Amino acid sequence: MKTFTQTLKENKHSLSKDEKTLLIKYISWQQRNARTVEQAIQNLDLPSIFEYESLKDEILENSPKKIVDLGCGSGRSSFFFFMNLKKQLPRDTTFMLADYDRVADGYDITKPFFDKENFAGAQGYMRDNKFILPYNNFNVAKILKNIFCPTMNMEILNLDENKIQNLSQVDIVYSFASIGYHYSIATAFEEYNIKNILRSGGKFICDIQRAPSGPGHKKYEEEIEQVTQMGLKFKKLVDGRAPSRAACHLRDFYIFTK
Ligand SMILES: C[S@@+](CC[C@H](N)C(=O)[O-])C[C@H]1O[C@@H](n2cnc3c(N)ncnc32)[C@H](O)[C@@H]1O
């Protein structure tokens, strides 16, 4: 397995000053104190290793050609999967990175994104306007792609403009630290038309940080149940506490199939 840190060392890239500033500013999800690009990139490794070790077989199964990364942020999960699985995936596999492209300046905080009561990630955008994290910026994903996955087929789906609801024959929709962290899984499932965009046998994978183990999603059991009521079969739970190297992230992965 190759980490981002190893790949960065091996492939020397000349980044502009603006690119460096952007990477340091936005890759702050795990740790907010990165001062260099190397530190920022290192912050992407642990959650990505964790997902990779937990899910690589699920990602490879049935040779997926269309993968949607819902709430992709920097796209790190998809880049890490591609970096490590590209030789085993079909050559024409496309990763569709879906998110909003919104930064602190001008962000419309009146949009009812977050439910403080039930979701760990409610702190993402504060409704009182006092503390708004500079959040998603697709330029970060574009820079990371150039560094780590230049040969990847990537499409960016800006959820303010693109309707992922119109996609079809999608093999996998996965969502990490997004659906179920910031937003209701069941609502997202319906809103983004996930059942219909998946092909028969396609997968929906989401992760849950459980409330008992820290700030988590208090209604996750109900939500998981609702997804099955809306027509997917529950396939498997990958207990996120298993991989010891990533013990800091107590996330579980819920895998459904159509
Ligand atoms: C904690 S970040 C995680 C990003 C990325 N998936 C990762 O694991 O590195 C959460 C992401 O979810 C996105 N997000 C928040 N609410 C969303 C919603 N309702 N639908 C889709 N994405 C959403 C945010 O813009 C942000 O990029």
The ligand as an SDF file (V2000), in Angstrom:
LIG
                    3D

 27 29  0  0  0  0  0  0  0  0999 V2000
  -15.8250   16.2180    6.9200 C   0  0  0  0  0  0  0  0  0  0  0  0
  -15.9090   16.5670    5.1910 S   0  0  0  0  0  0  0  0  0  0  0  0
  -15.4410   15.0140    4.5560 C   0  0  0  0  0  0  0  0  0  0  0  0
  -14.9290   15.1100    3.1750 C   0  0  0  0  0  0  0  0  0  0  0  0
  -14.4500   13.7950    2.5700 C   0  0  0  0  0  0  0  0  0  0  0  0
  -15.5500   12.8820    2.3020 N   0  0  0  0  0  0  0  0  0  0  0  0
  -13.4280   13.1480    3.4710 C   0  0  0  0  0  0  0  0  0  0  0  0
  -13.7810   12.1570    4.1140 O   0  0  0  0  0  0  0  0  0  0  0  0
  -12.3080   13.6400    3.5150 O   0  0  0  0  0  0  0  0  0  0  0  0
  -17.6520   16.6220    4.8390 C   0  0  0  0  0  0  0  0  0  0  0  0
  -18.0370   16.9780    3.4250 C   0  0  0  0  0  0  0  0  0  0  0  0
  -19.4440   16.7890    3.2750 O   0  0  0  0  0  0  0  0  0  0  0  0
  -19.9650   17.8230    2.4760 C   0  0  0  0  0  0  0  0  0  0  0  0
  -21.3960   17.9340    2.7610 N   0  0  0  0  0  0  0  0  0  0  0  0
  -21.9870   18.5070    3.8150 C   0  0  0  0  0  0  0  0  0  0  0  0
  -23.3140   18.4050    3.7220 N   0  0  0  0  0  0  0  0  0  0  0  0
  -23.5890   17.7260    2.5810 C   0  0  0  0  0  0  0  0  0  0  0  0
  -24.7830   17.3210    1.9320 C   0  0  0  0  0  0  0  0  0  0  0  0
  -25.9600   17.5870    2.4210 N   0  0  0  0  0  0  0  0  0  0  0  0
  -24.6700   16.6400    0.7700 N   0  0  0  0  0  0  0  0  0  0  0  0
  -23.4580   16.3720    0.2540 C   0  0  0  0  0  0  0  0  0  0  0  0
  -22.3020   16.7470    0.8120 N   0  0  0  0  0  0  0  0  0  0  0  0
  -22.3650   17.4230    1.9650 C   0  0  0  0  0  0  0  0  0  0  0  0
  -19.1360   19.0340    2.8710 C   0  0  0  0  0  0  0  0  0  0  0  0
  -19.1500   20.0280    1.8730 O   0  0  0  0  0  0  0  0  0  0  0  0
  -17.7570   18.4200    3.0690 C   0  0  0  0  0  0  0  0  0  0  0  0
  -16.9530   18.4580    1.9220 O   0  0  0  0  0  0  0  0  0  0  0  0
  1  2  1  0
  2  3  1  0
  2 10  1  0
  3  4  1  0
  4  5  1  0
  5  6  1  0
  5  7  1  0
  7  8  2  0
  7  9  1  0
 10 11  1  0
 11 12  1  0
 11 26  1  0
 12 13  1  0
 13 14  1  0
 13 24  1  0
 14 15  1  0
 14 23  1  0
 15 16  2  0
 16 17  1  0
 17 18  1  0
 17 23  2  0
 18 19  1  0
 18 20  2  0
 20 21  1  0
 21 22  2  0
 22 23  1  0
 24 25  1  0
 24 26  1  0
 26 27  1  0
M  CHG  2   2   1   9  -1
M  END
$$$$
